[in-house]
Amino acid sequence: MRAYAQEQVREWADQVEGRGYAMVHGVLSGDELVFLRGTLDHVYAIYDPERDGLKRVPGYHFSSNLVNKNPFFETMFLRSPVYDIMRLVLGEDCILSSLNSFEPLKDQGNQGLHRDGPPRPPEETIALNSMWSVDGMDRENGATRLIPGSHLHGEPPPADEQGIIYAEAPPGSVVVTNAHILHAASANPSGRRRRVMHGYFTRRGRPQQTEQRVFLSAEVQSRLSPQARRVLAIDQEP
Ligand SMILES: O=C(O)CCC(=O)C(=O)O
């Protein structure tokens, strides 16, 4: 696995706290992207809201509970430098809240700006998201848009979306965001594929969006590493 200099990881963590996002290139290899395209299409096709914990999202390909879907996802969330950034901002013992995948379909996807959770408390960031780009995202296929710095106040989204930028992310890159930032998926007028996985982390002690102990099968739980069990909060309350 690729090693990253501590100073570089620190710089990304500072960006996530300062402007609210960091862009990390080359986290997934070309072979992994080929594998993920096929695997995610299979996962979308067999999605079961009852088993996987969240309703379908009309206008999108969607799956929650990815850790339960393929051994690849049982370690992906521990990968450097994404997990290192999470630990720097959220504490060594931070946990994975959910691992989902989300893709706006042609002419769909124009979400309203929102925060993932409450405004940021003055004392500390509670949660970070990581968006793992499988096909690449740009302005024509529904890139995430966000307002840099908006995690530092609790004001509602501006109607004119002033200050918006598009997180254009080539295949294999990961956009790490402060979960308190105003952001949204954009419309996908081109209909080009835009598969993205969302690895959402939070501080230990906070509830998980997917309570992993409940939603992971006995078979998956039996083969998790001790580190993965800790980060998924399998053996204790989150
Ligand atoms: O995938 C994206 O571009 C953002 C999705 C999002 O913000 C959400 O579903 O809450």
The ligand as a MOL file (V3000), in Angstrom:
LIG
                    3D

  0  0  0     0  0            999 V3000
M  V30 BEGIN CTAB
M  V30 COUNTS 10 9 0 0 0
M  V30 BEGIN ATOM
M  V30 1 O -22.9970 12.2840 -4.0540 0
M  V30 2 C -23.0370 13.4960 -3.9140 0
M  V30 3 O -22.6480 14.2730 -4.7900 0
M  V30 4 C -23.5930 14.1050 -2.6550 0
M  V30 5 C -24.7250 13.3020 -2.0860 0
M  V30 6 C -25.3070 13.9120 -0.8600 0
M  V30 7 O -24.9320 14.9590 -0.4250 0
M  V30 8 C -26.3750 13.2250 -0.1440 0
M  V30 9 O -26.9300 12.2400 -0.6380 0
M  V30 10 O -26.7360 13.6760 0.9680 0
M  V30 END ATOM
M  V30 BEGIN BOND
M  V30 1 2 1 2
M  V30 2 1 2 3
M  V30 3 1 2 4
M  V30 4 1 4 5
M  V30 5 1 5 6
M  V30 6 2 6 7
M  V30 7 1 6 8
M  V30 8 2 8 9
M  V30 9 1 8 10
M  V30 END BOND
M  V30 END CTAB
M  END
